[in-house]
Amino acid sequence: WFRYQKYREEFAHEDVIVALDETPVGVFVEIEGSENGIHDMASALARKPEDYVLDSYRGLFVKHCQRHGLPISDMLFEES
């Protein structure tokens, strides 16, 4: 019921995968792995738990649309 596009590049380190996601509403770093692995990687990237964004891409997109007065639809890149 919600379509979204992203460009992703992944990197692996020990038990963690770090994904760089470029979306129509910004670039995000997603860290997947064990809880300790996530915290260790976030720390290595100079991030603290209060920096974490736990929302889904749909949730982030809805907030973006509301802030900018845009209709909520699918999160797709503009065609060039």
Secondary structure by P-SEA (a helix, b strand, c coil): cbbbbbbbbbbbcccbbbbbbbcccbbbbbbbccaaaaaaaaaaacccccccccccaaaaaaaaaaaacccccccccccc
